[in-house]
Amino acid sequence: MATGTIAHSFARDLALVPDATLAAVGSRRLESAKAFTGEFGGRAHGSYEDLVADPDVDVVYLATPHSLHLAGARLAFEAGKHVLCEKPLTLSVSEAEDMVALARSHDRFLMEAMWTATHPTIRALRRRLAVGEFGAPRHLHAELGFLVRSDSPDRLLDPALGASALLDMGIYPLTVAHLLFGEALSLQALANTRAEPTGTFDLDIVMTGRYPDGVLATMASSMTSWSSRAAAIATDRGRIDLDDFHHPTRAVFTPIGGGSNDGTAPGTPVAIEPEEPVLGRGYGNEIAEVGRCLRAGLRESPLVPHAQTLAIMRQLDELRRQVGVVYS
Ligand SMILES: NC(=O)c1ccc[n+]([C@@H]2O[C@H](COP(=O)([O-])OP(=O)(O)OC[C@H]3O[C@@H](n4cnc5c(N)ncnc54)[C@H](OP(=O)(O)O)[C@@H]3O)[C@@H](O)[C@H]2O)c1
């Protein structure tokens, strides 16, 4: 559902996933749907209603702006389809709870398209960190930002479509911290905001968090500058570095002072290898997870459970409250 930027990246990776087929594409305009199917295959529909009515569609991937996710999900569930919904699930936790309730009442599968959580490198890091292989984590620093040009219309700068550095980018460091350390005990934010006739939104945001076992996090997102996209986790035995933490191509542990469990000399970085192949840029692994869950008869993914999505949505609500971003 929808033919924007992320739908293109998604379709490219879907072609690499065994047992997944792009059956159909729905767009507000038939020409857009036809251009998309011309590139990636499938049947073109000139409305979202026609897409969800297509009998060949099992799962609807929602790639509309976040303010439209709930309406799109309702349409899909009422037509009996399962849903993979882009992040953030909705604009607020109350809307997200409504979406989860709709999935349950229609007995359909629902997963937030949080590809970071299904990425094989992040999964390997999560598993190995949890068993203490890299020592006790003490501090995470993660930042994700890119310049959004304001000289042409863009959903990223339109409050009516859920504009927010926090919702578009800040959700990733928050999710990584949650995956690695558990639910935040407290979060604080500072932001630069911009007022538009349709609402005020955050252009840049910095956040600090306290997590279980005394782990602290500093996180940043920006629509006005080029952040590194990197993350570093300091432990009592060394440091973990991720080049692009929301879909890493490189993750290493550098033991410092005490050496690592496998006897590697201090100071020599050791790669944290993914335990299964990364499919495409990593969207493929998220798509494969949906297929795996459906074949197993699941209604939510253990890698992206509803409770996790709702916990992060609650955090987004709280951080928006702190920086004064309210959607109409
Ligand atoms: N997982 C990731 O890495 C990732 C990356 C970027 C974005 N996202 C998420 O994916 C969603 C879409 O982001 P995007 O960057 O692909 O956005 P985009 O390029 O602006 O595309 C959004 C698409 O939604 C449809 N749409 C329906 N009503 C619309 C409206 N009123 N205004 C604008 N578009 C409308 C349009 O498709 P039709 O005209 O074909 O209907 C449009 O092409 C967002 O929720 C975002 O947070 C995820």
PDBQT file of the ligand as one rigid body, heavy atoms in Angstrom, charges set to zero:
ROOT
HETATM    1  N1  LIG A 401      11.904   1.131   7.532  1.00  0.00    +0.000 N 
HETATM    2  C1  LIG A 401      12.571   2.177   7.061  1.00  0.00    +0.000 C 
HETATM    3  O1  LIG A 401      13.797   2.135   6.897  1.00  0.00    +0.000 OA
HETATM    4  C2  LIG A 401      11.823   3.406   6.674  1.00  0.00    +0.000 A 
HETATM    5  C3  LIG A 401      12.464   4.379   5.910  1.00  0.00    +0.000 A 
HETATM    6  C4  LIG A 401      11.734   5.472   5.494  1.00  0.00    +0.000 A 
HETATM    7  C5  LIG A 401      10.413   5.601   5.893  1.00  0.00    +0.000 A 
HETATM    8  N2  LIG A 401       9.815   4.662   6.673  1.00  0.00    +0.000 N 
HETATM    9  C6  LIG A 401       8.401   4.809   7.082  1.00  0.00    +0.000 C 
HETATM   10  O2  LIG A 401       7.596   4.490   5.945  1.00  0.00    +0.000 OA
HETATM   11  C7  LIG A 401       6.475   5.368   5.846  1.00  0.00    +0.000 C 
HETATM   12  C8  LIG A 401       6.503   6.031   4.468  1.00  0.00    +0.000 C 
HETATM   13  O3  LIG A 401       7.714   6.768   4.346  1.00  0.00    +0.000 OA
HETATM   14  P1  LIG A 401       8.327   7.201   2.908  1.00  0.00    +0.000 P 
HETATM   15  O4  LIG A 401       9.620   7.851   3.222  1.00  0.00    +0.000 OA
HETATM   16  O5  LIG A 401       8.273   6.095   1.954  1.00  0.00    +0.000 OA
HETATM   17  O6  LIG A 401       7.278   8.343   2.497  1.00  0.00    +0.000 OA
HETATM   18  P2  LIG A 401       7.008   8.925   1.027  1.00  0.00    +0.000 P 
HETATM   19  O7  LIG A 401       8.174   8.728   0.152  1.00  0.00    +0.000 OA
HETATM   20  O8  LIG A 401       6.489  10.299   1.230  1.00  0.00    +0.000 OA
HETATM   21  O9  LIG A 401       5.839   7.984   0.476  1.00  0.00    +0.000 OA
HETATM   22  C9  LIG A 401       4.608   7.892   1.126  1.00  0.00    +0.000 C 
HETATM   23  C10 LIG A 401       3.580   7.334   0.155  1.00  0.00    +0.000 C 
HETATM   24  O10 LIG A 401       2.333   7.266   0.845  1.00  0.00    +0.000 OA
HETATM   25  C11 LIG A 401       1.271   7.501  -0.055  1.00  0.00    +0.000 C 
HETATM   26  N3  LIG A 401       0.388   8.550   0.480  1.00  0.00    +0.000 N 
HETATM   27  C12 LIG A 401      -0.923   8.404   0.778  1.00  0.00    +0.000 A 
HETATM   28  N4  LIG A 401      -1.451   9.543   1.211  1.00  0.00    +0.000 NA
HETATM   29  C13 LIG A 401      -0.462  10.447   1.214  1.00  0.00    +0.000 A 
HETATM   30  C14 LIG A 401      -0.405  11.832   1.556  1.00  0.00    +0.000 A 
HETATM   31  N5  LIG A 401      -1.471  12.503   2.005  1.00  0.00    +0.000 N 
HETATM   32  N6  LIG A 401       0.760  12.468   1.414  1.00  0.00    +0.000 NA
HETATM   33  C15 LIG A 401       1.859  11.818   0.992  1.00  0.00    +0.000 A 
HETATM   34  N7  LIG A 401       1.866  10.511   0.636  1.00  0.00    +0.000 NA
HETATM   35  C16 LIG A 401       0.712   9.831   0.748  1.00  0.00    +0.000 A 
HETATM   36  C17 LIG A 401       1.878   7.891  -1.379  1.00  0.00    +0.000 C 
HETATM   37  O11 LIG A 401       1.822   6.744  -2.225  1.00  0.00    +0.000 OA
HETATM   38  P3  LIG A 401       0.682   6.604  -3.350  1.00  0.00    +0.000 P 
HETATM   39  O12 LIG A 401       0.560   7.948  -3.994  1.00  0.00    +0.000 OA
HETATM   40  O13 LIG A 401       1.213   5.549  -4.220  1.00  0.00    +0.000 OA
HETATM   41  O14 LIG A 401      -0.588   6.204  -2.677  1.00  0.00    +0.000 OA
HETATM   42  C18 LIG A 401       3.318   8.211  -1.055  1.00  0.00    +0.000 C 
HETATM   43  O15 LIG A 401       4.199   7.914  -2.121  1.00  0.00    +0.000 OA
HETATM   44  C19 LIG A 401       6.580   6.310   7.040  1.00  0.00    +0.000 C 
HETATM   45  O16 LIG A 401       5.747   5.869   8.076  1.00  0.00    +0.000 OA
HETATM   46  C20 LIG A 401       8.047   6.223   7.465  1.00  0.00    +0.000 C 
HETATM   47  O17 LIG A 401       8.260   6.432   8.862  1.00  0.00    +0.000 OA
HETATM   48  C21 LIG A 401      10.507   3.562   7.044  1.00  0.00    +0.000 A 
ENDROOT
TORSDOF 0
